[in-house]
Every structure is written in C-alpha cells, then in structure tokens.
Amino acid sequence: MEHPLSLDKIKAGEWATIKKVNAKGRFKKRLIEMGFVENTKIYVQKSAPLNDPVEYVIKGYHVSLRRSEAAQVAVSQGGS
C-alpha cells in the first residue's frame, strides 16, 4: 500500500493525485471550493524565489499556496 505524502513534498515539474484534505474549518472549505478533492490531479508549477509560496495547476487554473498550507493536503505521487 502506498503511503500518502503531503503536497509540500512534491517538487516543481511533478504531478500528484490528491488523496485527502487534512485542513480544518474555513481553510478546508476554501480548498475544496478551489477543486482540492479526492482523486484530482495537481501539477507543481514552480516555487517563489525563497521557496514559498508554491504555484500549482489544478483543474486548469493556477493557485499559490504556502508550504505550510500545502502540508495539509495528502497526495500520492504521479498521475500525469
């Protein structure tokens, strides 16, 4: 069985598949509204110069998250 990683561990240029959003409250609701739902593919586009935030592509649009926020999303690596 594959162990989920957190989204902040995926490097730029790699794909992942969302397994679960572990955030709480309004932030969890916001992520789900932006498309962070189970089995959705997500691409890590690039990091800002100081490595935070990170730009992701999900469902055809770009979203930036801080690494601490991305750490609350469980993913499996791959899924291009």
C-alpha positions in Angstrom: 0.0 0.0 0.0 1.3 3.4 -0.9 1.8 5.9 1.9 0.4 9.4 1.2 2.8 12.3 1.1 1.9 15.9 1.8 1.7 18.2 -1.2 4.5 20.4 0.1 6.9 17.4 -0.5 6.2 17.3 -4.3 8.9 19.1 -6.4 8.3 21.5 -9.2 7.6 19.8 -12.5 6.0 16.8 -10.9 2.4 15.6 -10.8 0.4 14.3 -7.8 -3.1 13.0 -7.1 -5.0 14.4 -4.1 -6.0 11.8 -1.6 -7.4 13.9 1.3 -7.5 17.5 2.6 -6.5 17.4 6.3 -7.1 21.1 6.9 -9.9 22.3 9.2 -12.6 24.8 9.2 -12.8 27.6 6.6 -9.5 26.8 5.1 -10.6 23.3 4.3 -13.8 24.6 2.8 -11.8 27.1 0.7 -9.5 24.3 -0.6 -12.4 22.1 -1.6 -14.1 25.0 -3.3 -10.9 25.5 -5.4 -11.0 21.9 -6.5 -8.8 20.2 -3.9 -10.9 17.0 -3.8 -10.0 13.3 -3.8 -8.5 11.8 -7.0 -7.9 15.2 -8.6 -4.6 15.6 -10.4 -2.4 18.5 -9.4 0.8 19.8 -11.1 3.6 21.6 -9.2 4.4 24.5 -11.5 7.1 26.5 -9.6 8.3 27.9 -6.3 8.8 31.6 -5.5 12.4 32.7 -5.1 12.5 32.0 -1.4 10.7 28.7 -1.9 7.4 30.0 -0.5 4.7 30.2 -1.9 4.4 27.4 -4.5 2.3 27.7 -7.6 0.1 24.7 -8.5 -2.1 23.9 -11.5 -5.3 22.2 -10.6 -8.3 21.7 -13.0 -6.7 24.1 -15.5 -6.1 27.1 -13.2 -3.2 28.3 -11.2 -3.2 28.6 -7.4 -0.5 29.5 -5.0 -0.2 28.0 -1.5 2.3 28.5 1.3 4.2 25.3 2.1 2.5 25.2 5.5 -0.9 25.2 3.7 0.2 22.6 1.1 1.4 20.3 4.0 -2.3 19.9 4.9 -3.1 18.1 1.6 -2.3 14.4 1.4 -1.3 13.2 -2.1 0.2 10.3 -3.9 3.0 11.0 -6.3 2.4 10.7 -10.0 -0.7 10.9 -12.0 0.1 13.0 -15.1 
